[in-house]
Amino acid sequence: MIRPFQLRDLALVHRLGEQGVVFQTQAALTNIPHPVRRAVVHMLVGGRHSTYVWKSEQRNAAGFAQLSWQDGNGSAHLACVATEPSVSEQDEPATIDEEVWLPLLDDLTAEAGRRGFHNLIAEAAEDGPELPVLRRAGFAVYTRQDIWICDRPVDNVSLTNMMPRQAVDDWDISVLYSNIIPGLIQSVEPNPPLDVGRNWILRENGELVALIHNFDGPVAGWMRLLIHPNAQTKPKVIISAALQQNPPSSEHPVYCCVRRYQSWLQSSLKKAGFRPWGSQAVLVKHIALHARSRAPVSKGVLEAQTVPGTLPSIQGFSHTNGHDNL
């Protein structure tokens, strides 16, 4: 059964954290995940638990999972899952123990429903062992995304009509968002991230044609692009100008996430100095309040093919370079 994290669980979270599998790519790439600190801080600050500890009825298996969310959003992200490592017949650690993962995810879904969330979102490697397990747990593939990385200086490009986003721009941003993002995705992620990071807009003839979201973490930067296909400015120029606001380097790269419904941007990313890092599936599980049984697996949608799958899943929390971030 699952329950909120308590201080007596510190040893368990610390021990299992290094085997954790991260399902929220932006947080994992821009910060050093620290599950123990996240669990303690969220418990002490307002009692808003983000960490849940699970133990089997026989008490012979255990694990924990962490959630992440934004206020006012009905969706929560599955931040990470960590369980006792099982042992295969060859006495080698197994990546996934479904007998532990499936009931843990079931109980976590029910807990998220009690918290008032309507959806649970996870990002998983296209060719990783976690994806089929998540699908068996009732998650459906809503779209695919490709992660690109730039870790070297790029061309110095500036745009006079690229300006910082202001509150007066928010209506036009919502219109741009509605014109680009498929309705199915809007129902899960209804708002662009305007309250975090730095946001830049581009107007042409008075019309807003691009939104660039930049987030700079202690380890790396993160970029999301909303560019209208009819924009007169070339996407490569927009991307290069956006990089000037957060210049990449080998010690502090910039990652860019491109969903498959914007796959036409990928050639421009390559021209601007990015290279493919990995491909992922974005999965969603719809939550029925207090539901504990696994929902039937639905077929994925919007599965356009672009960059071949690589190894984008981020496992473990063993990095120790002095950063200690949530």
Order of alpha helices (4+ residues) and beta strands (2+ residues): beta-alpha-beta-alpha-alpha-beta-beta-beta-alpha-beta-alpha-beta-beta-alpha-alpha-beta-beta-beta-alpha-beta-alpha-beta-beta
